[in-house]
Amino acid sequence: MKILLFGATGMVGSRIATELRDRGHEVTGISRKGPVKGDVHDTAALAEGHDAIVSAIAPPRDGSDPEPPFLAAYRALVDGARASGCGG
């Protein structure tokens, strides 16, 4: 299975990536720092050719209200997944 993973270089995301690869899946890891740079607002373009999308993104940790940006990010991810047809 070809899986698109957002937040792949974070604490949780890196562990998810390792587990998926250990189970024989092909993982495209997306993060702000690379190796493949992108964010959830690019989901439709990035998801092309993938069978599933996994997200390990976290809300902001800068003391600001996490709800608006976190919800916006997940709405963008869901909308992009729908637009790409990934998993559907």
C-alpha positions in Angstrom: 0.0 0.0 0.0 1.3 3.5 -0.8 0.7 5.8 2.1 1.0 9.6 2.4 2.1 10.6 5.9 1.9 14.2 7.1 4.1 15.1 10.1 6.5 12.4 9.2 9.6 13.9 11.0 7.9 14.6 14.3 8.0 12.4 17.4 4.8 10.5 16.6 5.1 10.7 12.8 8.6 9.2 12.7 7.4 6.2 14.7 4.3 5.8 12.4 6.6 5.9 9.4 8.9 3.2 10.8 6.0 1.0 11.7 4.4 1.4 8.2 7.7 0.6 6.5 8.3 -2.4 8.8 4.9 -3.7 7.7 5.9 -3.4 4.0 4.1 -0.2 3.0 5.6 2.4 0.8 5.6 5.7 2.7 5.8 9.3 1.4 6.7 11.4 4.4 5.6 15.0 4.3 6.9 17.6 6.7 7.8 21.3 6.9 11.5 20.3 7.2 11.7 17.7 4.5 12.8 15.4 2.9 9.5 16.0 1.0 8.3 19.5 2.0 4.6 20.3 2.0 1.6 20.8 4.2 -2.0 19.7 4.4 -3.0 22.6 2.1 -1.2 20.7 -0.7 -3.1 17.4 0.1 -4.9 17.1 -3.3 -1.7 17.4 -5.3 0.4 15.3 -2.9 -2.1 12.5 -2.5 -2.2 11.5 -6.2 -1.2 7.9 -6.6 -1.5 7.1 -2.9 -3.9 4.6 -1.4 -4.2 6.2 2.0 -3.4 9.3 4.0 -2.2 9.4 7.6 -1.7 12.5 9.6 0.5 13.0 12.6 0.3 16.8 12.7 0.1 18.5 16.0 -1.6 21.8 17.0 0.7 24.8 17.5 2.7 24.9 20.7 3.3 28.6 20.8 0.7 29.3 23.5 -1.8 30.5 21.0 -5.3 29.1 20.8 -4.7 25.8 18.9 -8.2 25.2 17.8 -8.6 27.5 14.7 -5.3 26.5 13.0 -5.6 22.8 13.9 -9.2 22.6 12.6 -8.3 24.5 9.5 -5.4 22.1 8.8 -7.6 19.0 9.2 -10.4 20.6 7.1 -7.8 21.2 4.3 -6.6 17.6 4.6 -10.1 16.2 4.4 -11.0 18.4 1.5 -7.7 17.6 -0.3 -8.3 13.9 0.2 -11.7 14.1 -1.2 -10.5 16.1 -4.2 -7.8 13.6 -5.0 -10.0 10.6 -4.6 -7.4 9.0 -2.3 -9.0 6.3 -0.2 -12.4 6.7 -1.8 
